[in-house]
Every structure is written in C-alpha cells, then in structure tokens.
C-alpha cells in the first residue's frame, strides 16, 4: 500500500504541486480582493 502510494506520488508530483499552487493562488486572490467586485467573482473564487 505504502509502496504504491510512493510510486503514485513520484509519477504525479509535479501535477499535484501545480494544482496545489493554483488553488493557493486563487485562495489568496479571493482573500485579498474587495468583496464587492461582481456576481461572477464568487463562482470563480469560491
């Protein structure tokens, strides 16, 4: 089990880190922007 997880992590490490960085970027963007931007912003920033 642990070995297969390690193999999966080695294969998908760059993809997982990229998705995490993208999520962190949008979270920070939504956190620091003013709340009254547009109705669609809440769908983009969660």
N, C-alpha and C positions, 0 to 999 in steps of 0.2 A: 504493500500500500504506500509506504513512505517512499519507496524507490520510484514507483510510478508517478507520484506527485513531484518528486525531484526532476524526473525526466520531462514531465509536462512543463514545469517551471523553466527549465533550460530551453525548451523549444519556444515557449511563448513569453519569455521575459520582456522582450522589447515591446511587444504588443500590450501586455498588461501595464507596464510602466507608462506607456504612451497614453492609454486610456485613463489611468490614474492622474497623470499630469493634466490632461484635458479637463477632467472633472474638477480638479482643484482650481484650475484657471477660471472656469465658468462660475464656480462657487465664490471665488474671490471677487470676480467681476460683479456678480449679483449682490454680494455683500457690501461692496464699497460704492455702488452706484446709487443715486437717489431713487426712492421708491416710486415716485410718480413719473414714469417715463412713457410707457404706452401699454395698452391692454395685452399686447402680444409678448411683452417682455417677461411676464410671469410664466408664460408657457416655455420660453427659452431658458430662463434662469431658474425655474422651479419655484 
